[in-house]
């Protein structure tokens, strides 16, 4: 019974932790969309953010021990 409760608790925490970064990313993207004008600038900023995420996500995952 304790294992079942622990599994449900871990699933709950995992779902909350997964939704928070997504909500933050949407909010930041919406704010950034109003600040950047022009298609070329959006492509450049999107590329830079993609490169940053490519390198930062494994570092953060390593620090969290995932």
Buried (B, 14 or more C-beta within 10 A) or exposed (E): EEEEEEEEEEEEEEEEEEEEEEEEEEEEEEEEEEEBEEEEEEEEBEEEBEEEEEEEEEEEEEEEEE
